[in-house]
Amino acid sequence: MLGISQSIDATGRPLPLDVYLGFAPQSATTLGVRAAVDLREIQRILPSLLSKRFEPDCGLGLTVGLTSAQAEGDAVRARGRVRAELYRCKGRGTASEARGAHLWTQAVDFDALVSAGLVGECVGFDLRDLTLAPRGVIGGLGNLFGITEKVRLAILKESNEALREAPVCPEMPDALALLAPDFSSGSAVEIGDGGIGAALEGTVATDAARLVGLLRLWQAKGFLPKAGEGLPQLPEAAVSFRFEEDLTTAVPPVPYRLDVTMAPASSTRISVDVKLDLRELQQRLPEMGKGALLVDDCRARVEVQSIETIAQGTNLVALARLDARNYTCERTGDSAWQRGELERSEQVDVRAEVSASVVENCLVFHLAELARDPPLPMVAEGRQGARSEAARMLFIDAVDHLLQDRPLCPELPAELRVLDPQFRSGEPMEMGDGGLGFGLEGSVDLSATTLVALLQLLQERGVLPPRP
């Protein structure tokens, strides 16, 4: 719900107008919209605004004085009086017609019922029932000579022309201009005891192209981040944002960058492409990784002494120096072992190739390959070769589990979280010259509920008017 304060100009003076808009899911792809306009402030000064003189034709002058206007259900009851003056008209209907001598003056009380209905996207008013009550003997003569009926027809004509020029059209806030509601009904409503208001009901389509268009509009108005520099030219229907965030799982937090591109994929789906720039994390990795234990069991202890990562196209390569120690291991019970003496200690340089997959919107890393760098001569046969290969595979499994237990879950900006994108694939990508990055591909399955949640978020941030 939005409460909007507007104003209209009437006879050179601004008049306050309160508009209330409500949006709610009506179907998977449609929002129901209701608008209510509070006209009580205008109602208060309506008699002074509508009390005026009309000149319907050369032979008739009307001075209308409105005394009251009150809502009655879905109509408005207006009461007042008219001073009708009849004149002689010379050359009636010609270019040279001229008003002559005054012939007749008649005072008439009137009671009118004004109905309301939908006119385009506005509530329009129409004078549908007008009762005249001429005063005194002169009034009775006016009835006899048909003057009262002439006055009635003139008032109907003049009043309806004035009413049709002043429909009540609730304006959407600039930030929602693209929603373009399709109103299907409109009427006058009674607010409180006799207060005048107008109500409209309709729908808003929530297709993917409309939502992406709204995102572009909000970006243009400065409500959402700009696109990053150096990105490829976007299709006309797409929009791109750059978000600067912090990886809070690291201590201290490490900044990273998201470039998010969104485009309609179908009427109910938006494609989402994310480029995750982790070069700051890459620079901090040697400090963060130093001393990390990769293996620590009865027979072995492998600790990271130094590490660096390089992105090469869609491959992620980690170069590490490991402190590897082997111990004797003695059984002390059915399922108990005790580490014994150190048998061997060496520093090993390794080269690891890492891949990634997407699980529940997190990047899960996998050790695809691990080898000494430079490689040692291969022992192809015999017990020593089999034992070496078995140890290598055990080490790969240990590191792979270690990596999988530490997924990278970027904290999505609130604007993306509320849209609930689902990522289906991701892979390493090179940022600049060897810079660490990842590309994610996914989509947003659009629904009316999604759009309402996004509107609520923007309302909380002050982008949209507050709730009434």
Secondary structure by P-SEA (a helix, b strand, c coil): cbbbbbbbbcccbbbbbbbbbbbbbccccbbbbbbbbbcccccccccccccccccccccbbbbbbbcbbbbcccbbbbbbccbbbbbbbccccccccccccccbbbbbbbbbbbbbbbcccbbbbbbcbbbbbbccaaaaaaaaaaaaaaaaaaaaaaaaaaaaaccbbbbcccccccccccccbbbbbbccccccbbbbbbcccccaaaaaaaaaaaaaaccccccccccccccccbbbbbbbbbccccccbbbbbbbbbbbbccccbbbbbbbbbaaaaaaacccccccccccccccbbbbbccbbbbbcccbbbbbbccbbbbbbbbbccccbbbbccccbbbbbbbbbbbbbbbcccbbbbbbcccccccccccccccaaaaaaaaaaaaaaaaaaaaaaabbbbccccaaaaaacccccbbbbbbccccccbbbbbbcccccaaaaaaaaaaaaaaccccccc
